[in-house]
Amino acid sequence: MYQYILFDLDGTLTDPKIGITTCVQYALHKMGIEEPDPDRLEPFIGPPLIDSFREFYGMNEEEAVRAVEYYRERFSTVGLFENEVYSGIPELLARLKKDGRKLAIASSKPTVYVKKILEYFSIYEYFDIIVGSELDGTRCRKEEVVEEALEQLSADDKFRKRDAVMIGDRKFDIEGAKAHQIPSIGVNYGYAADNELVEAGADCVVGNVKELSEVLLKDDRR
């Protein structure tokens, strides 16, 4: 049984597509770039924003930093709430807490936004630990986020790394878990490309929240 469960946020607990893609469109417009198709912006869901602006739109460091600032102009007040919790997630979190599991958020999104989203959707109460990045860019890599979450979880005297698992919808989540030698579960209902999670080496891949619940609620790991 996984006693310590680290969840990614975007694409794992919530579907943030509208908020993220609309805010990227806003930032691109401010940078003089028009992108009318939000579907083309789905790759922005998951990795650090500054990397995505550089990779997908050829921005240099200074331009990418400015684009992230524009993105946050809209995201901080509107975009973070253009989001929805996946069906079945609140029930799963409640069951896990009832079973005595320790739950953590390990997100590349700034912690201040993560907390607001969890509070807005009334799932904040289920998490013992919430770890994200900082607005200044500190701790934005998933392996850094996972490291900090594990460090905080290890304050529990009963903590054993083998009882921890990372759950996420992108290769970055799987790679973050591997960097710290913990198992990972990939969720295919998020924003991974075809075979992305398998190729990244996820220990298990599930197709929906029901399957995720079945894996987490199994009591056969001793």
N, C-alpha and C positions, 0 to 999 in steps of 0.2 A: 504494500500500500504506500503510495506517495504521500508522505506526511507534510512536506514543504513544497508548495506549488507556486511557481512563478508564472504569471500571465503577462504576455504582451497585451497592449490595449487595442490599438487600431487594427481592425481586420480580424481580431481574435475575440474580444468581448463586445466591441461596438463596430458598426459600419460607418466610417467617417467620410465616405466618398464625397458627398455633396459639399461638406464644409471644406475639406482639404482642396479639392479640385477648383472650387469657386475662388478660394483664397489664392491659389496659384495663378489662376487666370487674372485676378486683380493685380497681383505682383508683376506678372508679365506685362500687363497693360501699362503699368507705371514705368516699366523698363522699355516701353516702346515696341513690345511684341504682342501680337494678337493670336490667341489660341482658342478658337471657337468650340472645339470638340473636347469636352471634359473626359471622355474615355481615354484620350491620349495621355492624360495626366495621372492615370492610375499608378504608374510606377513611382510617383511621389509618395505613395502611401507605404510607409515602412522605414526607408533609410533617412539619414539626416538630410534636412532640406538643402543645406549649403552644397552637399555633394550632388544632389539631384539637379539643382540649377546649373552647376558646372558641367555635369555629364550630359544632360539632355538639351541644354541651350547654349553650351559653349562659353559660359560666362567665366571671367577670371575671378580671382579671390575677392577683389573689391566689389565687383558687380554682384557676385553671389551674396555677399554680406548685405548689400543694399536691398536685393530682392527678398531676402529673408525678413528684413525690417518691414518692407511693404506688406509681405504676407501676414506678418503679425499685427499690422494695423487693423486688418479686417478680422483675422482669426481670434484675436484676444477679446473681441466684443460680440461677434456674431458667429463666426465660423465654427468655434468649438462646440456650439449647441446645434449646428446643422449635422446631426449625428443620430444614430439610434442603436439601442442595445439589441444584439441578436436574440431572437426568440429562444427561450429556454435557459439563457445565461443566468438571470437572477435566481431561478429555481436551483440551478446547479451550484451556484455560489452558496446559497443558503444551506443546501444539503451538506456540502463540504465543511462548512463551519460547524454545523450540527454534529458532524462526525469528529470534530476536534482537529481538523487540519489547519495548518498555518498557511495563509494566503498572502502573496506579495504581487505587486505590480512591478514589472521591469520593462519600462518604456523609454524609447529614445525621445519622446515628446517632453518638453519642459515640465518639470514637476508641478509648477503652479497651474498649468493647464490640465494636467492629469487629475489633480485633486478637484478642480472645478467641474470637470466632466463627470467624475465619479459621484460627486455630491448632487449634481443636477439630475442624474439618472437614478439616484437613490440606491447606489451599490457601494458607496464609500465604506459603509459599516462592516463589510465583509473582509476587508483587508487589514492585516496586521502591519504590513510594511508597504510603503509606496515610494518607489524609486524611479526618477526620471532624469532628464538632463537639466542643465541650468541655462538660463537665457543667454549667458555669455558664451555658450558653446562648450562649457565644461561637461564632461561625462556624456557625450552624445553617441559614442560607439556602443553597440549592444553588449560587447564583451565587458566594457567598463560598468554598464548598468547592472549586468548580471553579477559581476564581482561585488558591487556595493550591496545588492540585495542579499547575496549569500552571506556577506560579512554581517549584515544586520540580523539575518536569521540565525546565525551561529551563536548569537547571544543566548539562545535557548540551550540549556545544558544537555538536552536530549538530541540536539542536532547532529545528523550524520549526512554527509553529502550524498551518499547512495540513496537516501530517502527523499531527495529533491528532484524536481523535474521542471523543465522550461517548456512553456506552451506558446506557440506563435504561428503566424501565417506566412512569414517570409524567411528566406534563407538566412537573413541576418540573425533571427532568433535562434535558428539551429546552430549557426556558427558561434554565437555567443555562449550557448550551452556547451558546445564542444571545447571552447577555450578554457572552460573550468571543469571539464570532465564530469558533467552531469547529463543524464538522459534528456531527450527532447521529444515532444509530440508536435507534429505539424498539423495545422488545420487547413483543409482544402477549401473551406467556404469563404476564405478571405481573399487576398489579392496576390497570391503567388502565381507565377507563370506555370504552364504545364510542366510537370516533373521537377519543378524547382525544389520542392521540399525533399523529394527522394534523392535527387542529385546532391543536395546539401548534406545528406546523411542523417535525416531524422530517424529516430529509433522506431517511430510509429507515426502513421499519417491517418487522420480521420476525415470523413467527408462532411460531417454535420455535427451540431451540438449534441444530438442524441448519442452518436458514437463516441464523442468525447466524454460524455457523462458515463457511458458504460466502461470506458477504460479507467477513468479516475475513481470510480466507485467499486471497482473490483477489489476484493480483499484477499488476493492470492500471492502478494509479494511479502515474503518474510525473510 
